Amino acid sequence: MTHLTTEELEAGLHLIQESPADGGAVEMIVRRPRVGERELLEQADLDPTLGLVGDRWGAKIGNPENQINVMNARVIALVAGDRDRWSLAGDQLFVDLDLSEANLPIGSRIAIGSAILEVTAPPHTGCSKFAARFGMEARAFVNARKHLRLRGINARVVQGGTIRVGDRARKL
């Protein structure tokens, strides 16, 4: 796949910044059962201890501050192109929602289905795997504007429940 140039990425920034501040749809749910494996789900259970049930994060019980990774669907659509490539980013949830610090400061809560997530402090940044899959310019693009959180956010589950593709992500 050809990676986008900085100019092509910059040209799409205005569409990302038009993401809804509230009530954006869950576009994709991805479970990562093992390293390098991805399962696209129509629905999933979120658990305060396990995170996304069946995800490898829960199998090792990692840091609760990065239990769930959420990325803006408009950002991944821009950098990945084909929807079949979205899951390569490694995030579990892709939502059409403004994830910026101004819209969702640390501690903000997001209701999806019957579950509630809380935005946590650790930054979610593009790594070497992200660059290998989407290009160095894409990694620089998502990391350059930390306040917009183009690479996404980390969250923890504060209330377990079931989520589905198409559910609305609502600020509480």
Protein Blocks (a to p, Z undefined) as FASTA:
>chain_A
ZZddfklmmmmmmmmmmpcfehpacfbdcddfbghiacddfbdcddfklopghiaklmno
pafklmpacddfklmmmmnopaklmmmnopabdcdddfbfklmgghiacdehjbccdddf
bdcdddfklmmmnojklmmmmmmmmmnomnopcdddfbgcdddehiacddZZ
